[in-house]
Amino acid sequence: MRLYNLQEAYDMTEYGQKRYNDMKPDDHWIQGEDADRCTLCGECLDKCPQKSDISFLLKKAHNFLSKKI
């Protein structure tokens, strides 16, 4: 979500896509998981202070950021 938010707020599309495609779960430089790993369990929905539909946003982020530049 952080990379997607940078793209949305600061138009850092190329940066976000590059970093997203470089992420690996065990990498100490760019650590993370693809946003499409969301299981739609809904556990995050009650914890979000903005009451955002996080499952939808993760899907949207993955669809946008996973595109090769």
Secondary structure, DSSP 8 states (H G I E B T S, - for coil): -HHHHHHHHH--HHHHHHHHHH-BTT-SSSB---GGG-----TTTTT-TT---HHHHHHHHHHHHTS--
